[in-house]
Amino acid sequence: MTKLPKMYSDFLEGYPDMAAAYQSLGKAAGESGPLEEKERELIKLGIAVGAGSEGAVHSHVRRALEMGATNEEIRHAVLLSITTIGLPAMMAALTWAEDILKN
């Protein structure tokens, strides 16, 4: 398992009740429908791209890889954002994804 970012680890330790509620909500959302884990991670990657969240893009690229997504599938998920968020934002997100894919 990948080491969690310090800020997130600090959140888990400093606010255990909130962290547990957050994790429970995420689990419930994931189990509320028919999508497989890999599909869910690719969708969550797309959401992170749209939100412009570098940390979330890093996290969901890692998770998508853990769920069996290929580098090509991950890049495709990011590339699909171009018509919605524009070239500069998509290029930033692709750079963030490559931070993980090239390691």
Steps between C-alpha positions, in 0.01 A plus 500: 500500500617851419586727790222750564572871466593653837206741506254214448674287764482795738128535425443130573687525828373839612134454411427126522121537520487721191744274318291192579183674379676611180632150434159348572333739255755413232444128558122540483525704179724238342268216591180678394509394138616245244836648398814296556788647700714579194212684335431693820863608528512618138181699556637646824818588309286691251326682784837590653616630162188714466544632853859597421630311804861389453498293819179322405631430149814346653288294740256370239775418252662288771170338590408436136834327449437289812163399352663384176461804275768535236703814442314541170158481671608759755634735233178455302290592805700823532495576126121474494483816711633726224162597357356575844783673686719618211850429378700680772313335788514158331874540441551585868305190603694285254822628654371404847404152375844459344658583838370160613513306173868572445601373846 
